[in-house]
Amino acid sequence: MKRNCLPLTTVSLLISAFLGGCASYQNHYGVFSAANSAGEARQFRVTWTTADYPDWWLASDQATPIRLETQCSTRTWVLKDASHRTPHADACGEGIVACGDPEQDLEAASGEPAGAGVQCMRIANADRVLELDRQVRLLVACKPNDTEVLVGGEAVNRDYLRTSVVPYSISVRRAPRDSLSSRPPEFDNGICAKD
């Protein structure tokens, strides 16, 4: 008996094409100027991506964690909500948070090493990344143990945003992932060279 069936690979490709085309991918970013912990004026950048599915689709909307980058620094913070945290890991609080690293961070209030249970950064205006819109309010409660470290005999900057009990208010742009405006501006690292 002869069957008229599509090969399995063809069916798989059709399903993949259909599934991948249902989401609307958006890049979110905000760039702002502030001081790092050493008091130097720097630019900072927050970025994340969302996948928005139609209401009729089976999948739920998704978002990546938020990345916070600092001009002239190699340190990148990653703020996660409950959808990105694993059980018993990143256990420094509810909401969108980044936990301390005792090798790199100090609690600003006490000067003690900021362990994994210490909340160094928190988004104050949402509990989930998907709830964020055009504004991010960021609280910073830690400072770096050392603003520079030696790597291969060379000084590498590890500084980040200065501690503040008042949230930093960051305006955010949203653009389709494949559009010309989907990427945040690059940092001007010309100011990073030491005199």
C-alpha positions as a Markdown table, in Angstrom:
| # | Residue | x | y | z |
|---|---|---|---|---|
| 1 | Met | 0.0 | 0.0 | 0.0 |
| 2 | Lys | 1.4 | 3.3 | -1.0 |
| 3 | Arg | 1.1 | 6.3 | 1.3 |
| 4 | Asn | 1.1 | 10.0 | 0.4 |
| 5 | Cys | 3.0 | 11.5 | 3.3 |
| 6 | Leu | 5.3 | 14.4 | 3.5 |
| 7 | Pro | 8.7 | 13.4 | 4.7 |
| 8 | Leu | 9.2 | 14.0 | 8.4 |
| 9 | Thr | 11.9 | 16.6 | 7.8 |
| 10 | Thr | 9.5 | 18.7 | 5.7 |
| 11 | Val | 6.8 | 18.5 | 8.3 |
| 12 | Ser | 9.3 | 19.6 | 11.0 |
| 13 | Leu | 10.5 | 22.5 | 8.9 |
| 14 | Leu | 6.9 | 23.7 | 8.3 |
| 15 | Ile | 6.1 | 23.5 | 12.0 |
| 16 | Ser | 9.3 | 25.3 | 12.9 |
| 17 | Ala | 8.6 | 28.1 | 10.4 |
| 18 | Phe | 5.0 | 28.4 | 11.6 |
| 19 | Leu | 6.0 | 28.5 | 15.3 |
| 20 | Gly | 8.9 | 30.9 | 15.0 |
| 21 | Gly | 6.8 | 33.4 | 13.0 |
| 22 | Cys | 4.1 | 33.9 | 15.6 |
| 23 | Ala | 6.1 | 36.0 | 18.1 |
| 24 | Ser | 6.9 | 39.7 | 17.8 |
| 25 | Tyr | 10.4 | 40.2 | 19.0 |
| 26 | Gln | 11.2 | 43.6 | 20.6 |
| 27 | Asn | 14.5 | 45.0 | 21.8 |
| 28 | His | 14.4 | 47.3 | 24.8 |
| 29 | Tyr | 17.2 | 49.6 | 25.8 |
| 30 | Gly | 18.0 | 52.7 | 27.8 |
| 31 | Val | 21.2 | 54.7 | 27.9 |
| 32 | Phe | 21.8 | 57.3 | 30.7 |
| 33 | Ser | 24.7 | 59.2 | 32.3 |
| 34 | Ala | 25.6 | 59.0 | 36.0 |
| 35 | Ala | 28.6 | 58.5 | 38.2 |
| 36 | Asn | 30.3 | 55.2 | 38.9 |
| 37 | Ser | 31.4 | 54.2 | 42.4 |
| 38 | Ala | 34.7 | 56.1 | 41.9 |
| 39 | Gly | 32.7 | 59.3 | 41.1 |
| 40 | Glu | 33.6 | 59.3 | 37.4 |
| 41 | Ala | 31.0 | 60.4 | 34.9 |
| 42 | Arg | 30.1 | 57.4 | 32.8 |
| 43 | Gln | 27.4 | 56.2 | 30.5 |
| 44 | Phe | 25.3 | 53.2 | 31.5 |
| 45 | Arg | 23.1 | 50.9 | 29.3 |
| 46 | Val | 20.2 | 48.6 | 30.2 |
| 47 | Thr | 19.1 | 46.1 | 27.6 |
| 48 | Trp | 16.7 | 43.2 | 27.2 |
| 49 | Thr | 14.5 | 41.4 | 24.6 |
| 50 | Thr | 10.9 | 40.3 | 24.7 |
| 51 | Ala | 8.9 | 37.9 | 22.6 |
| 52 | Asp | 5.3 | 38.9 | 22.4 |
| 53 | Tyr | 2.9 | 36.1 | 21.2 |
| 54 | Pro | -0.7 | 36.7 | 20.0 |
| 55 | Asp | -3.4 | 36.1 | 22.6 |
| 56 | Trp | -4.7 | 33.0 | 20.6 |
| 57 | Trp | -1.2 | 31.4 | 20.6 |
| 58 | Leu | -0.3 | 28.6 | 23.0 |
| 59 | Ala | 3.0 | 30.1 | 24.1 |
| 60 | Ser | 3.3 | 32.8 | 26.8 |
| 61 | Asp | 5.1 | 36.0 | 26.3 |
| 62 | Gln | 8.8 | 35.8 | 27.3 |
| 63 | Ala | 11.6 | 38.2 | 28.2 |
| 64 | Thr | 15.4 | 37.9 | 28.7 |
| 65 | Pro | 17.0 | 39.1 | 31.9 |
| 66 | Ile | 18.1 | 42.7 | 32.0 |
| 67 | Arg | 21.7 | 43.5 | 31.4 |
| 68 | Leu | 23.4 | 46.6 | 32.9 |
| 69 | Glu | 26.6 | 47.7 | 31.3 |
| 70 | Thr | 29.0 | 50.4 | 32.3 |
| 71 | Gln | 31.2 | 52.5 | 30.0 |
| 72 | Cys | 34.9 | 51.7 | 30.4 |
| 73 | Ser | 34.2 | 48.7 | 32.5 |
| 74 | Thr | 34.1 | 44.9 | 31.9 |
| 75 | Arg | 31.6 | 44.3 | 34.6 |
| 76 | Thr | 28.1 | 43.5 | 33.4 |
| 77 | Trp | 25.2 | 43.0 | 35.8 |
| 78 | Val | 22.3 | 40.7 | 35.0 |
| 79 | Leu | 19.0 | 41.3 | 36.7 |
| 80 | Lys | 16.6 | 38.4 | 36.8 |
| 81 | Asp | 13.0 | 37.9 | 37.7 |
| 82 | Ala | 11.4 | 34.6 | 39.0 |
| 83 | Ser | 11.1 | 33.2 | 35.5 |
| 84 | His | 15.0 | 33.2 | 35.1 |
| 85 | Arg | 16.0 | 32.1 | 38.6 |
| 86 | Thr | 16.6 | 28.5 | 39.5 |
| 87 | Pro | 15.4 | 27.1 | 42.8 |
| 88 | His | 17.9 | 27.7 | 45.6 |
| 89 | Ala | 20.0 | 30.0 | 43.4 |
| 90 | Asp | 20.0 | 33.8 | 43.1 |
| 91 | Ala | 18.1 | 33.8 | 46.3 |
| 92 | Cys | 18.4 | 37.4 | 47.3 |
| 93 | Gly | 14.8 | 38.6 | 47.0 |
| 94 | Glu | 11.7 | 38.8 | 45.0 |
| 95 | Gly | 11.2 | 40.8 | 41.9 |
| 96 | Ile | 13.8 | 41.7 | 39.3 |
| 97 | Val | 17.1 | 41.6 | 41.2 |
| 98 | Ala | 20.9 | 41.0 | 40.9 |
| 99 | Cys | 22.6 | 39.3 | 43.8 |
| 100 | Gly | 26.0 | 40.1 | 45.2 |
| 101 | Asp | 29.3 | 38.3 | 44.7 |
| 102 | Pro | 31.4 | 38.2 | 47.9 |
| 103 | Glu | 34.6 | 38.2 | 45.8 |
| 104 | Gln | 33.6 | 41.4 | 43.9 |
| 105 | Asp | 31.0 | 43.4 | 45.9 |
| 106 | Leu | 30.5 | 45.1 | 49.2 |
| 107 | Glu | 27.3 | 46.1 | 50.8 |
| 108 | Ala | 27.3 | 49.9 | 50.7 |
| 109 | Ala | 25.6 | 50.3 | 54.1 |
| 110 | Ser | 27.9 | 48.1 | 56.1 |
| 111 | Gly | 31.0 | 47.7 | 54.0 |
| 112 | Glu | 30.8 | 43.9 | 54.4 |
| 113 | Pro | 31.2 | 41.5 | 51.5 |
| 114 | Ala | 27.9 | 41.1 | 49.6 |
| 115 | Gly | 27.2 | 37.4 | 49.5 |
| 116 | Ala | 24.8 | 35.6 | 47.1 |
| 117 | Gly | 21.9 | 36.4 | 49.5 |
| 118 | Val | 22.5 | 40.1 | 49.3 |
| 119 | Gln | 20.4 | 42.1 | 46.8 |
| 120 | Cys | 22.8 | 44.5 | 45.1 |
| 121 | Met | 20.4 | 45.8 | 42.5 |
| 122 | Arg | 16.7 | 45.8 | 42.1 |
| 123 | Ile | 14.1 | 47.2 | 39.7 |
| 124 | Ala | 11.7 | 49.2 | 41.8 |
| 125 | Asn | 8.8 | 49.6 | 39.4 |
| 126 | Ala | 8.1 | 46.0 | 38.4 |
| 127 | Asp | 8.3 | 42.4 | 39.6 |
| 128 | Arg | 8.6 | 40.8 | 36.2 |
| 129 | Val | 10.6 | 41.9 | 33.2 |
| 130 | Leu | 7.5 | 41.6 | 31.0 |
| 131 | Glu | 5.8 | 44.3 | 33.2 |
| 132 | Leu | 8.3 | 47.0 | 32.3 |
| 133 | Asp | 7.3 | 49.5 | 29.7 |
| 134 | Arg | 9.1 | 52.8 | 28.9 |
| 135 | Gln | 10.6 | 53.4 | 32.3 |
| 136 | Val | 13.0 | 51.5 | 34.6 |
| 137 | Arg | 13.6 | 52.6 | 38.2 |
| 138 | Leu | 16.9 | 51.0 | 39.4 |
| 139 | Leu | 18.1 | 50.8 | 43.0 |
| 140 | Val | 21.8 | 50.1 | 43.7 |
| 141 | Ala | 22.8 | 48.9 | 47.2 |
| 142 | Cys | 26.4 | 47.6 | 46.6 |
| 143 | Lys | 29.7 | 48.9 | 45.5 |
| 144 | Pro | 32.7 | 47.1 | 44.0 |
| 145 | Asn | 35.3 | 45.6 | 46.3 |
| 146 | Asp | 38.0 | 46.9 | 43.9 |
| 147 | Thr | 37.3 | 49.2 | 40.9 |
| 148 | Glu | 40.2 | 47.7 | 39.1 |
| 149 | Val | 41.7 | 44.2 | 39.0 |
| 150 | Leu | 44.9 | 42.9 | 37.4 |
| 151 | Val | 44.3 | 40.4 | 34.6 |
| 152 | Gly | 47.4 | 39.1 | 32.9 |
| 153 | Gly | 49.5 | 42.0 | 34.4 |
| 154 | Glu | 47.1 | 44.6 | 33.0 |
| 155 | Ala | 44.6 | 46.7 | 35.0 |
| 156 | Val | 41.0 | 46.0 | 34.1 |
| 157 | Asn | 38.2 | 48.3 | 35.2 |
| 158 | Arg | 35.3 | 46.5 | 37.1 |
| 159 | Asp | 33.5 | 49.6 | 38.4 |
| 160 | Tyr | 29.7 | 50.1 | 38.1 |
| 161 | Leu | 26.9 | 52.4 | 38.9 |
| 162 | Arg | 27.2 | 54.3 | 42.2 |
| 163 | Thr | 25.0 | 53.3 | 45.1 |
| 164 | Ser | 21.8 | 55.2 | 45.5 |
| 165 | Val | 18.8 | 54.8 | 47.9 |
| 166 | Val | 16.8 | 56.9 | 45.4 |
| 167 | Pro | 16.1 | 54.9 | 42.2 |
| 168 | Tyr | 17.8 | 55.9 | 39.0 |
| 169 | Ser | 15.0 | 56.7 | 36.5 |
| 170 | Ile | 15.9 | 55.4 | 33.1 |
| 171 | Ser | 13.9 | 56.1 | 29.9 |
| 172 | Val | 13.6 | 53.0 | 27.7 |
| 173 | Arg | 13.1 | 52.7 | 23.9 |
| 174 | Arg | 11.4 | 49.7 | 22.4 |
| 175 | Ala | 12.0 | 48.7 | 18.7 |
| 176 | Pro | 11.4 | 45.6 | 16.6 |
| 177 | Arg | 14.4 | 43.4 | 16.8 |
| 178 | Asp | 15.2 | 43.6 | 13.1 |
| 179 | Ser | 14.7 | 47.4 | 12.7 |
| 180 | Leu | 17.4 | 50.0 | 12.2 |
| 181 | Ser | 16.7 | 51.4 | 15.6 |
| 182 | Ser | 16.8 | 48.1 | 17.5 |
| 183 | Arg | 20.3 | 48.5 | 18.8 |
| 184 | Pro | 21.4 | 50.9 | 21.6 |
| 185 | Pro | 24.1 | 53.4 | 20.8 |
| 186 | Glu | 27.7 | 52.2 | 21.4 |
| 187 | Phe | 29.7 | 53.6 | 24.3 |
| 188 | Asp | 32.3 | 56.2 | 23.4 |
| 189 | Asn | 35.3 | 54.4 | 25.0 |
| 190 | Gly | 37.8 | 57.2 | 24.0 |
| 191 | Ile | 37.5 | 58.6 | 27.5 |
| 192 | Cys | 38.6 | 55.3 | 29.0 |
| 193 | Ala | 42.3 | 55.6 | 28.3 |
| 194 | Lys | 44.4 | 56.6 | 31.3 |
| 195 | Asp | 46.6 | 59.7 | 31.0 |
